[in-house]
């Protein structure tokens, strides 16, 4: 019912948003032809633009990575599906005429946003690495006959994708998939799978959320799992390929993120209105780009969301040594040949200091000289994998681990 109400509201507002977008375009043309640029017209255009741009979308944005600079030359980049399942694509950023580089599987979170959230992560790594990414699909577009997708299936996908990439690859997991990534590598190590990665980097991931609990962790612990299932899980409305599939809607996840920093988002939109009125196109475009990405949401399969809440955030299966995959125990201590780097952000209010570095103790089979932690000062959650400090300070540590183990 909740999803049906949301979709009804979205459908109702759609023509009004289109009208506002059209009105803003007409006003912009009118302003261009006016010498005085009437204040009322500027305010109307800003209001219409802001209203038109605040709607959500359920379509994956483009990565926009068509070329990369290698030294003094520009090399074309083609995005190809190296593997595909109903729930995700192994997307390969293939570069033309480039010598062999370390192959890296970048594991994007399945947390309400598309893999394009890691666009900057890809852009920074691409010049020196052969990059693949887990491009998860929107659950509301996946037919019911594709089956269920839980935490076990997530782990299975990572093992499958690493096998497709082949022996000698490296894995970098950002945020939520740190747990399934560690589980996948542990299972591959125990099975002596030749495709087990040479290095594993876990960035701002909830390995042990008992350490310095954040508001996110406290929310997960505040209710029994039955409450989450009853209040947060909805069926996809009719009219979509995944109709009647049970999901955790992306719009609910986005609402939760926004509520954590409501003042910041309100201030950002007020500033955007002023930018539009004042004609600061550069700042307005930066806002538009950020919230265009932020407002592109995807639904999560209900099984995956509920199992993650229960097994990772409530019952802490991995750090307690009781995590299983299809009934088989997951033993991080079985990992011996894979180097390990953990990365945390000093100001991370989603995955606090201590939660990711816990992996170093769990992976007791890895030699001490092959385990490292990097605490990045001055950044929050997103600054760990995007932005200037990611490029200048975090990435060099990731690159070093890959080079040492390659």
C-alpha positions in Angstrom: 0.0 0.0 0.0 2.8 2.4 0.9 4.5 2.0 -2.5 1.1 2.4 -4.3 0.5 5.7 -2.5 4.0 6.9 -3.4 3.6 6.0 -7.0 0.2 7.6 -7.2 1.7 10.8 -5.9 4.6 10.6 -8.3 2.3 10.1 -11.2 0.0 13.0 -10.1 2.9 15.4 -9.8 4.6 14.4 -13.1 2.6 16.7 -15.4 3.1 19.6 -13.0 6.8 19.1 -12.9 6.9 19.0 -16.7 4.8 22.2 -16.8 7.3 23.8 -14.4 10.2 22.7 -16.5 8.6 24.1 -19.6 7.8 27.4 -17.8 11.3 27.7 -16.5 12.6 27.3 -20.1 10.2 29.9 -21.5 11.2 32.3 -18.7 14.9 31.7 -19.4 14.3 32.6 -23.1 12.3 35.7 -22.1 15.1 36.8 -19.8 17.6 36.4 -22.5 15.6 38.8 -24.7 15.1 41.4 -21.8 17.6 44.0 -21.0 16.4 44.6 -17.5 15.8 41.0 -16.4 12.7 41.6 -14.2 13.1 40.4 -10.6 9.7 38.7 -10.5 10.5 36.7 -13.6 13.8 35.6 -12.1 12.1 34.4 -9.0 9.4 32.6 -11.0 12.0 30.9 -13.1 14.0 29.8 -10.0 10.9 28.5 -8.3 9.8 26.5 -11.3 13.3 25.1 -11.9 13.6 24.0 -8.3 10.2 22.3 -8.3 10.9 20.5 -11.6 14.3 19.2 -10.3 13.2 17.9 -6.9 11.4 14.8 -8.2 12.9 11.3 -7.9 13.8 9.0 -10.8 14.2 5.3 -10.9 16.4 5.2 -13.9 20.2 4.6 -13.7 22.1 7.7 -14.6 24.9 7.4 -17.1 28.5 6.9 -15.9 29.6 9.4 -18.4 33.0 7.8 -18.7 33.8 7.8 -22.4 37.5 8.4 -22.3 40.5 8.6 -20.0 43.7 10.6 -20.0 46.8 8.3 -20.1 49.9 10.5 -20.0 49.7 12.9 -22.8 47.0 11.0 -24.8 43.3 10.5 -24.5 42.1 6.9 -24.7 38.5 5.8 -25.5 36.6 3.8 -22.9 33.9 1.4 -23.9 31.4 0.1 -21.3 30.8 -3.6 -21.9 28.8 -6.3 -20.0 31.4 -9.0 -19.1 28.6 -11.0 -17.4 24.9 -10.5 -16.7 22.3 -11.9 -14.4 18.7 -10.8 -13.6 20.0 -8.9 -10.6 23.3 -7.4 -11.8 25.7 -6.8 -14.6 29.5 -7.1 -14.4 30.3 -3.9 -16.2 33.7 -3.6 -17.7 35.3 -0.2 -18.6 37.4 -1.4 -21.5 40.2 0.9 -22.7 41.5 0.7 -26.3 45.1 -0.1 -27.1 46.3 -0.1 -23.5 49.0 -2.5 -22.0 47.8 -5.0 -19.4 46.9 -3.4 -16.1 45.8 -4.8 -12.7 42.2 -6.0 -13.0 40.0 -4.6 -10.2 36.4 -5.6 -9.3 34.8 -2.5 -7.7 31.9 -3.7 -5.6 29.1 -1.0 -5.4 26.7 -0.9 -2.5 23.2 -2.1 -3.0 21.8 0.6 -0.7 19.1 2.6 -2.6 21.4 4.2 -5.1 22.8 3.0 -8.4 26.4 2.0 -9.0 26.9 5.4 -10.6 27.3 6.7 -7.1 30.9 5.4 -7.5 31.5 7.4 -10.7 34.4 9.4 -9.2 35.8 6.2 -7.7 35.9 4.7 -11.2 37.3 7.9 -12.8 40.2 8.0 -10.4 41.1 4.3 -10.6 40.6 3.9 -14.4 43.9 5.4 -15.7 46.0 2.8 -13.9 43.7 -0.1 -13.6 41.4 -2.4 -15.6 38.2 -1.6 -13.8 35.0 -3.7 -13.5 32.0 -2.8 -11.4 29.0 -4.5 -10.0 26.1 -2.7 -11.7 23.1 -3.8 -9.6 19.7 -3.6 -11.2 16.6 -1.9 -9.8 14.5 -4.6 -8.1 11.2 -3.1 -9.3 12.4 -4.0 -12.9 13.2 -7.6 -12.1 10.3 -10.1 -12.7 9.2 -12.4 -9.9 10.2 -15.5 -11.8 13.9 -14.4 -11.5 13.6 -15.7 -7.9 14.8 -14.2 -4.6 18.0 -12.3 -3.9 19.4 -12.3 -0.4 22.8 -12.0 1.3 23.8 -15.5 0.0 23.0 -14.5 -3.5 25.0 -11.3 -3.2 28.0 -13.4 -2.1 27.4 -15.8 -4.9 27.4 -13.0 -7.5 30.8 -11.7 -6.2 32.4 -15.2 -6.5 30.9 -15.6 -10.0 32.1 -12.2 -11.1 35.6 -12.8 -9.8 35.7 -16.1 -11.7 34.6 -14.3 -14.9 37.4 -11.7 -14.4 39.8 -14.6 -13.8 42.8 -15.3 -11.5 45.0 -12.5 -10.4 42.3 -9.8 -9.9 41.8 -7.5 -6.9 38.6 -6.5 -5.1 37.6 -3.1 -3.7 34.3 -3.0 -1.7 32.7 0.3 -0.8 30.4 0.5 2.2 27.7 -2.1 2.7 29.3 -4.8 0.5 32.4 -5.0 2.7 30.7 -7.9 4.6 29.7 -10.0 1.5 33.0 -9.2 -0.1 35.0 -10.5 2.8 32.7 -13.6 3.0 33.2 -14.3 -0.7 37.0 -14.1 -0.5 37.0 -16.3 2.6 34.9 -18.9 0.9 37.1 -18.8 -2.2 40.2 -19.2 -0.1 38.8 -22.2 1.8 37.9 -23.8 -1.5 41.3 -23.0 -3.0 39.5 -21.2 -5.8 42.1 -20.1 -8.4 40.1 -16.8 -8.9 40.5 -15.7 -5.3 41.7 -12.1 -5.4 45.3 -11.0 -4.8 44.2 -8.1 -2.6 41.0 -6.9 -0.9 40.3 -3.3 0.0 37.3 -2.7 2.3 36.2 1.0 2.4 33.9 2.4 5.2 32.1 -1.0 5.6 30.1 -2.4 8.5 32.3 -5.3 9.4 31.5 -4.9 13.2 28.9 -2.3 13.9 29.2 -2.9 17.7 32.2 -0.5 17.5 31.2 3.1 18.0 27.6 2.7 16.9 26.2 5.5 14.7 22.6 6.6 14.3 22.2 4.1 11.5 23.3 1.3 13.7 21.1 2.5 16.6 18.1 2.6 14.3 18.8 -1.0 13.2 19.0 -2.1 16.8 15.9 -0.1 18.0 13.3 -2.5 16.5 12.8 -6.2 16.0 13.3 -7.4 12.4 9.5 -8.1 12.3 9.0 -4.3 12.6 11.2 -3.6 9.6 9.4 -6.2 7.5 5.9 -4.9 8.5 6.7 -1.1 8.1 9.4 -0.8 5.4 8.7 -3.6 2.9 6.2 -3.0 0.1 5.2 -4.8 -3.1 6.1 -3.2 -6.4 2.9 -1.7 -8.0 1.4 -3.1 -11.2 2.7 -1.6 -14.4 6.4 -2.4 -13.7 8.3 -5.6 -14.8 8.8 -6.5 -11.1 5.2 -6.0 -10.2 4.3 -7.6 -6.8 8.0 -8.3 -5.9 8.6 -7.4 -2.3 11.1 -4.7 -2.0 12.6 -2.1 0.3 11.7 1.0 -1.8 14.5 3.3 -2.7 12.4 6.4 -1.8 12.3 5.2 1.8 16.1 4.8 1.9 16.5 8.2 0.5 14.1 9.7 3.0 16.1 8.1 5.8 19.4 9.5 4.5 17.9 13.0 4.1 16.4 12.9 7.6 19.9 12.3 9.1 21.0 15.7 7.7 17.8 17.5 7.1 19.1 21.0 7.8 22.0 20.5 5.4 19.7 19.5 2.6 17.2 22.4 3.3 20.1 24.9 3.3 21.4 23.4 0.0 18.0 24.0 -1.7 17.7 27.5 -0.3 21.1 28.2 -1.6 20.2 26.8 -5.0 17.2 29.1 -5.2 19.4 32.1 -4.6 21.9 30.8 -7.2 19.2 30.5 -9.8 17.8 34.0 -9.0 21.3 35.5 -9.0 22.4 33.7 -12.2 25.2 31.7 -10.7 25.0 29.0 -13.3 28.2 27.2 -12.2 27.0 26.7 -8.6 23.5 25.9 -9.8 24.8 23.2 -12.2 26.9 21.6 -9.4 23.8 21.4 -7.2 21.7 20.0 -10.1 24.3 17.3 -10.8 24.7 16.2 -7.2 20.9 16.0 -6.5 20.3 14.4 -9.9 22.5 11.6 -8.8 21.2 11.6 -5.2 17.6 11.5 -6.4 18.1 8.5 -8.7 16.9 5.7 -6.4 16.7 1.9 -6.8 14.6 -0.6 -4.9 16.3 -3.4 -2.9 15.0 -7.0 -2.9 13.2 -7.4 0.5 15.2 -10.6 1.3 18.6 -8.8 0.9 17.5 -5.8 3.0 16.0 -7.8 5.8 18.9 -10.3 6.0 21.4 -7.5 6.0 19.7 -5.6 8.8 19.3 -8.8 10.9 22.6 -10.6 10.2 25.0 -7.7 9.8 23.5 -4.9 12.0 21.5 -6.7 14.6 23.1 -10.0 15.2 26.7 -9.3 14.0 27.1 -12.7 12.4 30.5 -12.0 10.8 32.5 -10.7 13.9 30.8 -13.3 16.1 32.0 -16.1 13.8 28.5 -17.5 13.0 28.1 -16.1 9.5 27.1 -18.8 7.0 26.7 -19.0 3.2 24.2 -21.6 2.0 24.7 -23.4 5.3 28.5 -23.4 5.1 30.5 -21.5 7.8 32.3 -18.4 6.6 35.9 -18.4 8.0 37.8 -15.2 7.5 40.9 -16.8 9.0 41.1 -19.1 6.0 42.3 -16.2 3.9 46.1 -16.4 3.6 47.2 -15.3 0.1 45.1 -12.1 -0.2 46.5 -8.7 1.0 44.0 -6.7 3.1 43.5 -2.9 3.3 40.8 -1.3 5.4 39.9 2.4 5.0 37.9 4.6 7.4 36.8 8.2 7.5 37.5 10.4 10.5 34.0 12.0 10.3 32.0 9.1 9.0 28.6 9.2 10.6 27.3 6.1 8.8 30.2 3.7 9.4 32.3 4.9 12.3 35.9 4.5 13.1 36.6 0.9 14.3 33.9 -0.8 12.3 35.9 -1.6 9.2 39.3 -2.1 10.7 37.8 -5.0 12.7 38.4 -7.0 9.5 42.2 -7.0 10.3 41.7 -9.1 13.4 39.1 -11.4 11.8 41.5 -12.2 9.0 44.1 -13.7 11.3 45.5 -16.0 8.6 46.9 -13.1 6.6 50.5 -12.1 7.5 50.8 -8.9 9.5 52.9 -7.3 6.7 50.1 -7.8 4.2 47.4 -6.1 6.4 47.0 -2.3 6.6 44.5 0.3 7.8 44.2 3.8 6.6 42.3 6.4 8.6 41.5 9.4 6.4 41.4 12.6 8.3 38.8 15.3 7.6 36.3 13.3 5.6 32.8 11.8 6.2 31.4 8.7 4.6 31.4 9.8 1.0 34.8 11.5 1.2 36.3 8.0 1.6 35.6 7.1 -2.0 34.8 10.4 -3.8 36.3 13.9 -3.9 39.7 15.5 -3.7 40.9 13.6 -0.6 39.9 10.3 -2.1 41.9 11.1 -5.2 44.9 12.6 -3.4 45.2 10.7 -0.2 43.1 7.5 -0.1 43.6 6.3 -3.6 47.4 6.2 -3.4 47.0 3.7 -0.5 44.6 1.6 -2.5 46.9 1.7 -5.5 49.9 0.7 -3.3 48.1 -2.4 -1.9 47.2 -3.5 -5.4 50.8 -2.9 -6.7 52.3 -4.8 -3.8 50.1 -7.8 -4.3 49.8 -7.8 -8.1 
